Amino acid sequence: MPSKESWSGRKTNRAAARKSKQEGRQQDLLIAALGMKLGSQKSSVTIWQPLKLFAYSQLTSLVRRATLKENEQIPKYEKVHNFKVHTFRGPHWCEYCANFMWGLIAQGVKCADCGLNVHKQCSKMVPNDCKPDLKHVKKVYSCDLTTLVKAHITKRPMVVDMCIREIESRGLNSEGLYRVSGFSDLIEDVKMAFDRDGEKADISVNIYEDINIITGALKLYFRDLPIPLITYDAYPKFIESAKMMDPDEQLETLHEALKLLPPAHCETLRYLMAHLKRVTLHEKENLMNAENLGIVFGPTLMRSPELDAMAALNDIRYQRLVVELLIKNEDILF
């Protein structure tokens, strides 16, 4: 009579055999689908070979694109000081080395954004910790983007936030949105309102009924930036991405280019592209797709660092394509 232990062992072996057989059938189905054979046998060329290659290419593409969505730690909004040669009235001490500033005129330099006073030699050693003060930053348009957001302690310029909120609340179905221009005099009024009142500026429908005035004011803000939203340093990498033929390589290069942007610029670009993506969802009403918006915003957000006029002219088509790619792939890149 078999022992309890031997009976239990046979039961375990039968269960393992059934599991192995089931896995074998599943493996055979997978092998058949991909047109492959295991072991030492070589891959067979079957009618499933094209499907196998297609599945592999799609999987590779998905993996490469998924890596672009990995969360990365966003660095702090660091800002260099905006030092200008300054003549101080009365005795002054350097706020970096605490030594006296000698001379009658041009004794040192002063940061135009935060008011820091230091020797000219000391200015080269001061860390990038400028904290702009609103009493020094007196305008919104034509102000460095990082300076503005640090002065107002916001993630993005209030012009961008307020204009986009107003546009999305009442203008997404407006035909030719961003393509149709508003009256230039009224756009200048909006600019002066922001410069004068900051976030208290009134751009509601009660004051500016035509939504094209608000879109014009937003575009003007980006055109007036002393350093473009897509900075001069990052510009070549963005243009490089637009010249690539492979879609996955384009996205990878765009992802690398975004890393070259200062944090405040990248965050503002992210917010703008998400807005423009929502604009394209109303294409049937506003007739503005990603390509049309790329034509409008390409030269607005990017300016060639090259002084050669012909080179800058040749880049216009790539500028358009960069913005178009950013809009279409907003959910992957940001």
C-alpha positions in Angstrom: 0.0 0.0 0.0 1.5 3.3 -1.0 2.4 5.7 1.8 0.7 9.1 2.3 4.0 10.8 1.3 4.3 9.0 -2.0 0.7 9.7 -2.9 1.2 13.4 -2.1 4.3 13.5 -4.2 2.5 12.0 -7.2 -0.3 14.5 -6.8 2.2 17.4 -6.8 3.9 16.0 -9.9 0.6 15.7 -11.8 -0.3 19.3 -10.9 3.1 20.5 -12.1 2.7 18.5 -15.3 -0.8 20.1 -16.0 0.6 23.6 -15.3 3.6 22.9 -17.6 1.3 21.6 -20.3 -1.0 24.7 -20.0 2.0 27.0 -20.2 3.3 25.1 -23.2 0.0 25.6 -25.1 0.1 29.3 -24.3 3.7 29.5 -25.4 2.8 27.6 -28.7 0.1 30.2 -29.4 2.6 33.0 -28.8 5.2 31.3 -31.0 2.6 30.8 -33.8 1.5 34.4 -33.6 5.0 35.7 -33.9 6.2 33.1 -36.4 9.0 31.8 -34.1 10.4 28.5 -32.9 12.2 28.0 -29.6 15.3 26.1 -28.7 18.2 25.7 -31.0 15.9 25.9 -34.1 16.2 29.1 -36.2 13.3 31.5 -36.6 11.0 30.3 -39.4 9.8 32.5 -42.1 6.0 32.3 -42.0 3.0 34.3 -43.0 3.2 35.8 -39.5 6.7 37.3 -40.0 5.4 40.7 -41.1 3.1 40.8 -38.1 6.0 39.9 -35.8 8.1 42.7 -37.2 5.2 45.2 -37.0 4.5 44.2 -33.4 8.2 44.6 -32.5 8.4 48.0 -34.1 5.3 49.2 -32.3 6.5 47.9 -29.0 9.8 49.6 -29.5 8.1 52.9 -30.4 5.8 52.7 -27.3 8.7 52.0 -25.0 10.8 54.9 -26.4 7.9 57.3 -26.1 7.0 56.1 -22.6 10.5 57.0 -21.4 9.8 60.6 -22.4 7.0 60.7 -19.7 9.3 59.8 -16.9 9.0 62.3 -14.0 12.0 64.4 -13.5 12.8 66.6 -10.6 12.1 70.2 -11.6 15.0 72.5 -10.6 14.4 75.7 -8.8 13.9 78.9 -10.7 17.4 80.2 -10.5 18.2 83.6 -11.8 21.4 85.5 -12.5 21.7 89.1 -11.3 21.2 91.9 -13.8 24.2 94.0 -12.8 24.7 97.5 -14.2 27.5 99.9 -13.4 26.3 102.4 -10.8 27.4 105.6 -9.1 26.5 105.6 -5.4 25.9 108.7 -3.4 27.7 108.8 -0.1 29.7 105.9 1.4 28.7 102.4 0.3 29.9 98.9 1.3 29.9 95.8 -0.9 27.1 93.4 0.1 29.2 90.4 -0.9 32.6 91.0 0.7 31.5 93.7 3.2 34.4 96.0 2.2 34.2 99.7 1.4 33.6 100.9 -2.2 36.2 103.4 -3.1 35.9 106.2 -5.7 33.7 109.2 -6.6 31.8 107.7 -9.6 31.1 104.2 -10.8 32.2 102.6 -7.6 30.6 99.3 -8.3 27.6 97.6 -9.8 23.9 97.3 -8.8 21.4 94.6 -9.8 18.6 96.3 -11.7 16.2 93.6 -10.5 16.9 93.1 -6.8 19.0 96.1 -5.9 22.1 94.2 -4.7 25.2 96.4 -4.5 28.6 94.8 -5.0 32.1 95.5 -6.3 32.5 94.8 -10.0 35.0 92.1 -9.2 32.7 90.6 -6.6 29.8 90.4 -9.1 31.6 87.5 -10.9 31.4 85.4 -7.7 27.9 86.2 -6.6 25.6 83.1 -6.8 22.6 83.0 -9.1 20.2 83.8 -6.3 18.6 87.0 -7.5 15.3 87.7 -5.9 13.7 90.5 -8.0 11.8 93.1 -6.1 8.6 94.7 -7.4 9.9 98.1 -6.7 12.7 97.5 -9.2 10.6 95.4 -11.7 8.1 98.1 -12.8 6.8 96.6 -16.1 5.4 93.4 -17.3 6.0 93.5 -21.1 9.6 93.5 -22.3 10.7 92.1 -18.9 12.8 88.9 -18.6 10.4 86.0 -18.1 12.2 84.5 -15.1 12.6 87.9 -13.5 8.9 88.5 -13.8 7.8 85.2 -12.3 10.2 85.5 -9.4 9.2 89.1 -8.7 5.5 88.1 -8.6 6.2 84.7 -7.0 4.2 82.8 -9.7 5.0 79.7 -11.8 4.2 81.6 -15.0 3.8 85.2 -16.1 0.3 86.5 -15.1 -0.2 87.8 -18.7 -0.1 84.2 -19.9 -2.4 82.9 -17.2 -5.0 85.7 -17.5 -5.1 85.9 -21.3 -5.5 82.1 -21.7 -8.2 81.9 -19.1 -10.1 84.7 -20.8 -9.6 83.1 -24.3 -10.8 79.7 -23.1 -13.8 81.1 -21.3 -15.3 82.8 -24.4 -13.2 82.4 -27.5 -12.4 78.8 -28.3 -15.1 78.7 -31.0 -14.0 82.0 -32.6 -13.2 81.5 -36.3 -9.5 82.3 -37.0 -8.5 82.4 -33.4 -4.9 83.7 -33.1 -4.8 84.1 -36.9 -7.1 87.1 -37.0 -5.6 90.3 -35.7 -7.3 92.7 -33.3 -7.0 96.5 -33.4 -3.4 97.4 -32.6 -4.4 100.5 -30.5 -6.6 98.3 -28.2 -3.8 95.7 -28.0 -1.5 98.5 -26.8 -4.1 99.4 -24.2 -4.0 95.9 -22.8 -0.2 96.0 -22.7 -0.3 99.3 -20.8 -3.0 97.9 -18.4 -0.7 95.0 -17.5 2.3 97.2 -17.1 0.4 99.6 -14.9 -1.9 97.2 -12.9 -0.2 93.8 -13.2 -2.6 91.0 -12.2 -5.3 93.6 -11.4 -5.6 94.5 -15.1 -9.2 94.1 -16.4 -9.3 92.3 -19.7 -12.9 91.0 -19.4 -15.5 91.1 -22.1 -17.0 94.3 -20.5 -13.8 96.1 -21.5 -12.6 94.2 -24.6 -15.4 92.5 -26.4 -13.3 91.3 -29.3 -11.4 88.2 -28.3 -8.8 88.9 -31.0 -7.6 91.8 -28.8 -6.7 89.4 -26.0 -5.0 86.9 -28.4 -3.1 89.8 -29.9 -1.9 90.9 -26.5 -0.7 87.4 -25.6 1.2 87.1 -28.9 2.7 90.6 -28.3 3.9 89.6 -24.9 5.9 86.7 -26.3 7.3 88.8 -29.2 8.5 91.5 -26.7 10.4 89.1 -24.5 14.1 90.1 -24.4 15.0 86.4 -24.4 12.4 84.3 -26.4 10.3 81.7 -24.8 12.4 79.1 -26.7 15.7 80.6 -25.8 18.7 81.3 -28.1 20.7 78.5 -26.3 18.0 75.9 -26.9 17.1 77.1 -30.4 19.6 74.9 -32.4 18.4 71.7 -30.7 14.7 72.5 -31.5 15.5 73.2 -35.1 17.6 70.0 -35.3 14.5 68.0 -34.1 12.3 69.5 -36.9 14.8 68.4 -39.5 14.7 64.8 -38.5 12.6 62.3 -40.5 12.0 59.5 -37.9 9.1 60.5 -35.6 10.6 58.8 -32.5 14.0 60.5 -33.0 12.1 63.8 -33.4 10.4 63.3 -30.0 13.6 62.3 -28.3 15.5 65.3 -29.6 12.6 67.6 -28.6 12.7 66.1 -25.1 16.4 66.9 -24.9 15.8 70.4 -26.2 13.2 71.0 -23.5 15.8 70.2 -20.9 17.9 73.1 -22.2 15.1 75.7 -21.3 15.2 77.6 -18.0 12.5 76.1 -15.7 10.2 79.2 -16.0 10.4 79.1 -19.8 9.7 75.3 -19.9 6.7 75.7 -17.5 5.3 78.5 -19.6 5.8 76.6 -22.8 4.1 73.6 -21.3 1.0 75.6 -20.2 0.8 77.3 -23.6 1.0 74.1 -25.6 -1.7 72.5 -23.4 -3.9 75.5 -24.2 -3.2 75.3 -28.0 -4.0 71.6 -27.9 -7.4 72.5 -26.5 -7.8 75.1 -29.3 -7.3 72.4 -31.9 -10.1 70.3 -30.3 -12.5 73.1 -31.5 -11.0 73.0 -35.0 -14.4 72.6 -36.7 -15.6 75.9 -35.3 -12.3 78.0 -35.1 -10.7 76.4 -38.2 -7.3 76.3 -36.4 -5.4 73.1 -36.4 -1.9 72.4 -35.1 -0.3 73.3 -38.5 -2.1 76.7 -38.6 -1.2 77.5 -35.0 2.4 76.5 -35.8 2.5 79.1 -38.6 1.2 81.8 -36.2 3.4 80.9 -33.1 6.6 79.6 -34.7 8.2 83.1 -35.3 6.5 84.4 -32.1 8.1 81.9 -29.7 11.4 81.4 -31.5 14.0 83.8 -32.9 17.1 82.7 -34.6 20.4 83.7 -32.8 22.0 84.0 -36.3 22.5 87.5 -37.6 22.4 86.2 -41.2 19.0 87.2 -42.6 18.9 84.4 -45.1 19.6 81.8 -42.5 16.9 83.1 -40.2 14.5 83.1 -43.2 15.3 79.5 -44.0 14.5 78.5 -40.4 10.9 79.8 -40.5 9.5 76.5 -41.9 11.3 74.6 -39.1 10.0 77.0 -36.5 6.5 76.3 -37.7 7.1 72.5 -37.5 8.6 72.7 -34.0 5.5 74.3 -32.6 3.2 71.9 -34.6 5.1 68.9 -33.1 4.9 70.4 -29.6 1.2 70.8 -29.8 0.5 67.4 -31.3 2.8 65.6 -28.7 2.0 67.8 -25.7 0.8 64.9 -23.7 4.0 63.0 -24.3 6.6 65.7 -24.0 5.5 67.6 -20.9 
